[in-house]
Every structure is written in structure tokens, then in C-alpha cells.
Amino acid sequence: MKFITAEEASKKWEIGLRTVQRMCASGKIEGAEKISNVWMIPEFAKPYSDKKTKNKVSKEEIVEAYNCFLFDNFDKYISFYSKEHSCKSQITKAYYCAVESYRCFPKIDKMAAYWNESKKFLNNTNSKIPEISLTMGSHFTLGIFLYKKGIADKVSKLISENLPVFEYITGHKSGLDLLFQAELAYQRGNVREAELLGYKALFLHDNDPDIKSGISSILAHIALHKGDIKGWNTALEMMDSIINSCENELTKMSVEIAKAELLLSAQKVEEIPDWLKKFDFTGKKLTVTSRVNALFVHLSYLWRNKEYARAIAFSDMLIENSGQYYYTSSYSMLYLYIIMALCYHKLFMDNSCIKYIKKAIEIAKADELYLPFSDYANLLDGVSDAFLKENEPEIYEKVAKIKEGFTDNYKSIISLLKASDLSASLSDREKEISWLVAEGLSNAEIAEKLYISKSTVNYHIRNIFSKLGVNKRSMMIKHLYFNDK
């Protein structure tokens, strides 16, 4: 056990030296010993409650302590809770307990013990604590609460059991439990279940922008998986509505990051903000969770921009420094390892590629998170499939089942999105006709389907050719749907 002197304790606790010495002499500091006329105190000891040593604390000071945690100033947050405080009112005591729960973040069961104390102080009052959040600017709940492998189902149950208490003290229904379940179902390849849970969360939550952003994100990913262009557009419109209606710059920033992640998934690399491309956070006030999300967006930009060596170096830095964050997400590490595998494969370093595939599988197996191996299988040119087939046949079968239809659906929606960009000069009717041409319909069949004359179809197709600068149907299809200019 380490000891500090009374003088050091005086500075640490911000109490006068003589007061500390008197407390030692009167037994108010457990474990204190006088050695050679110097009081020595155990490093982690605390003075017993003493009215003279307590600082009266206000609700505003407690919220400020929470903000220190929110923006990754954890030392200052811990310093606040290492001191003895007295609270004037029941409401202040409720705030104190609620914010103190973040000492246990992200362990829901341990946080809930503090929430219950806070609830007791709030009973018979009309007050709530709306300032605190469990997502803190993140749209990935798995990325927050899956802090170690093998706990996904346990965490899902704990969130469902304890979230009502959190919702009571904050005064609003968050929908976080349903969002967590939707993300977990999706990462396990249960796309239909994930979609149902996502829409359920959408209807039941109280317009929490972080939760709404998470819901739109999961629904957009499901749309990519299903090849559902309408679902994709609806999800993106939902994100834009949050950005346009929200006055909070911090929330806008977190949704901008979430949208950038989706744009990268849809291969719209050029549309993400420059500050994420350049990894320039100057002047950006980001929470600890939104900063992690921004780091991953930048990493995704690097490898999608074929900057594989830079992506590997950046990933190495994230892995080496993961311990500097108050919590490290198992879910985040899973994606880091898969991206490392992808980049090494693109650099023809397949021994290193396999090394990181193994690391990713170790995490994925613990919670059955097999969707990433489906998402990245084509990019890995079958390397992960071959490894799984030989070494993990049961997982290979599950991944193969998840992949059924996914590749074709994904290619289809990406082609449609590219066509949407390229065909900006076309009218709605011309776009409709171009899609039917791409489906292989003749002019007569198109006319019958749209209840227009064949000559009208011919007229529209001539206009499309003119606008695109082509003279054949095959060239039009390539230009619109395969970005072949």
C-alpha cells in the first residue's frame, strides 16, 4: 500500500494542513499513522464526513462535471467526485447521483444503482434531469456498450431492465433499448428482425436526435442490404431533417458524422465533409463518442480512397492508443481488424491479412457478429471466405446464408444511386423510361407499361440520348448505371 504525507493529502483534498493533522489524530482518516512525527496516510484514503471539509455544490457545477466527462476531460470529472460535497436540495442530490453514475460508464448494471438513488430524490417532485444522455453524440449503441466480447445478450437484457429508471430521471423515453436490439440483430444477419425493431424504435422514442440518427443509420444500412432505394432515400431524408431542425451544433455535428459514414458505405466518397477527409478537428467540439465515430469515418475514407498504407498506419495508431479512452469497444476493434485485413490484402500482404481476419473472428464468434464478414467478403476477394471455409466451417455456413442476395442487392442500389447522380439533367419521365430500358423492356413494352404511345417513348429516348451524348441503348445503360463515361 502506498502512503502520502499529511501535506500531500492537504493539497489533494484542498483542506488545510492543520485540519488534516487534527483529523488524523482524532481517527477521522482510516489507516493514518504517525511516523517520526509525520502523519502518513494511505494514498486512496478519504476523510470521514466532516461539515467543515465539505463543499456545497450546485446543480450547475454537477452539470459542468458531466460535461467534463462528455468531452473526454475525465481527470477533471474524477477530481470533482473525489472531493466531499454537500447538496442543498433533493434535486441537487438527484443530479449528483445521476452524474456520478458515469464513473461506471458503460456498465449499465452499475450505473443503474446510482439512477435508483437519483430516482428516490426525484420522487414527489416535478423535476427531471434532461441534461444527461447515454449515447452522448453517438449513433452506434453497440459501439458504446459492447465494451468487451461475449456480453451482447447480457447487455441487451440489462439495458431493457434498467432503462425505465434512466427514462424516469431524464423525463423522456429514449428508445435506446430497441435501437441496441436492432443493431445487434443486424450485425448477426437478422435483417428482417432488425428492420422491425428499427421502425418500432422510431415510433416509440421521444425525438431524441441521437437515437433518431441511430435509427436512420440502421435503416439506411438495411436498405443497402436489401437493395431498397426508397428506404435508403427515406433514411437519408430523416438525417437531413434532424440537421435542419436542430439548433444544437453538437447534435448537428454528430449527425453529420453519421451521414458521412453512410455516404462512404454507398461509395459516395466525394460527398463527405472536407474536415473528415483531412482528419482536421480544429474548432470542432466533439464528445468522446462522436470523436471515435469521426475517427472511423476518416479511416473508412482512407481505404475507400485506396490509401491503404495510410489506413494501416492510422489503424495501428488507434489500436495502440485504444487504452487512452475511458472505455474501449469490442465492436470497434472488430471493424478495425477487418479494415486492417482488407488494407493488407490490397497491398498483397496476405499473411498479415489472415492475422487480422483471425483477430476479427475471435471477437465476432463471442457474440455471433458475422455481418461484417458478409459486407467485406467481396472486397477481400474471397480470402476471408476461404479461411472460414477451411478453419471455421460453421461460421462459414452462417456467413454464406447472410450473403444470399446481399451482393446483387448492394450492386443494384449503388448503380441506382450513381444513376441518380448522373441523370440530374433528365426529367422524371425520362428517368423512369431509362430504368425500364435498363430492365430490358422494348419501346413497345415500355409504352404499354406507362400507358403512353410508342412514338412518345421514342421521343423521350431520343432526348435521353441527346442529353447524355450517346447514340445506343447499351451506351445509355453503361453511362447511367455503371458510371462508364
Residue, then its C-alpha position, 0 to 999 in steps of 0.5 A: m500500500k502506498f502512503i502520502t504525507a499529511e501535506e500531500a493529502s492537504k493539497k489533494w483534498e484542498i483542506g488545510l494542513r492543520t485540519v488534516q493533522r487534527m483529523c488524523a489524530s482524532g481517527k477521522i482518516e482510516g489507516a493514518e499513522k504517525i511516523s517520526n512525527v509525520w502523519m502518513i496516510p494511505e494514498f486512496a484514503k478519504p476523510y470521514s464526513d466532516k461539515k467543515t471539509k465539505n463543499k456545497v455544490s450546485k446543480e450547475e457545477i454537477v452539470e459542468a462535471y458531466n460535461c467534463f466527462l462528455f468531452d473526454n476531460f475525465d481527470k477533471y470529472i474524477s477530481f470533482y467526485s473525489k472531493e466531499h460535497s454537500c447538496k442543498s436540495q433533493i434535486t441537487k442530490a438527484y443530479y449528483c447521483a445521476v452524474e456520478s453514475y458515469r464513473c461506471f460508464p458503460k456498465i449499465d448494471k452499475m450505473a443503474a444503482y446510482w439512477n435508483e438513488s437519483k430516482k428516490f430524490l426525484n420522487n414527489t417532485n416535478s423535476k427531471i434531469p434532461e441534461i444527461s444522455l447515454t449515447m452522448g453524440s453517438h449513433f452506434t449503441l453497440g459501439i458504446f456498450l459492447y465494451k468487451k466480447g461475449i456480453a451482447d445478450k447480457v447487455s441487451k437484457l440489462i439495458s431493457e431492465n434498467l432503462p425505465v429508471f434512466e427514462y424516469i430521471t431524464g423525463h423522456k423515453s429514449g428508445l435506446d433499448l430497441l435501437f441496441q436490439a436492432e443493431l445487434a440483430y443486424q450485425r448477426g444477419n437478422v435483417r428482417e428482425a432488425e428492420l422491425l425493431g428499427y421502425k418500432a424504435l422510431f415510433l416509440h422514442d421521444n425525438d431524441p436526435d441521437i437515437k433518431s440518427g441511430i435509427s436512420s443509420i440502421l435503416a439506411h444500412i438495411a436498405l443497402h442490404k436489401g437493395d431498397i432505394k426508397g428506404w435508403n432515400t427515406a433514411l437519408e431524408m430523416m438525417d437531413s431533417i434532424i440537421n435542419s431542425c436542430e439548433n444544437e451544433l453538437t447534435k448537428m455535428s454528430v449527425e453529420i458524422a453519421k451521414a458521412e459514414l453512410l455516404l462512404s458505405a454507398q461509395k459516395v466518397e466525394e460527398i463527405p465533409d472536407w474536415l473528415k477527409k483531412f482528419d482536421f478537428t480544429g474548432k470542432k467540439l466533439t464528445v468522446t463518442s462522436r470523436v471515435n465515430a469521426l475517427f472511423v469515418h476518416l479511416s473508412y475514407l482512407w481505404r475507400n480512397k485506396e490509401y491503404a498504407r495510410a489506413i494501416a498506419f492510422s489503424d495501428m495508431l488507434i489500436e495502440n492508443s485504444g487504452q487512452y479512452y475511458y472505455t474501449s469497444s469490442y465492436s470497434m476493434l472488430y471493424l478495425y481488424i477487418i479494415m486492417a485485413l482488407c488494407y493488407h490484402k490490397l497491398f498483397m500482404d496476405n499473411s498479415c491479412i489472415k492475422y487480422i481476419k483471425k483477430a476479427i473472428e475471435i471477437a465476432k464468434a463471442d457474440e455471433l457478429y458475422l455481418p461484417f464478414s458478409d459486407y467485406a467478403n467481396l472486397l477481400d476477394g474471397v480470402s476471408d471466405a476461404f479461411l472460414k471455409e477451411n478453419e471455421p466451417e460453421i461460421y462459414e455456413k452462417v456467413a454464406k446464408i447472410k450473403e444470399g442476395f446481399t451482393d446483387n442487392y448492394k450492386s443494384i442500389i449503388s448503380l441506382l444511386k450513381a444513376s441518380d447522380l448522373s441523370a440530374s439533367l433528365s426529367d422524371r419521365e425520362k428517368e423512369i423510361s431509362w430504368l425500364v430500358a435498363e430492365g430490358l423492356s422494348n419501346a413497345e413494352i415500355a409504352e404499354k407499361l406507362y400507358i403512353s404511345k410508342s412514338t412518345v417513348n421514342y421521343h423521350i429516348r431520343n432526348i435521353f440520348s441527346k442529353l447524355g451524348v450517346n447514340k445506343r441503348s447499351m451506351m445509355i445503360k453503361h453511362l447511367y448505371f455503371n458510371d462508364k463515361 
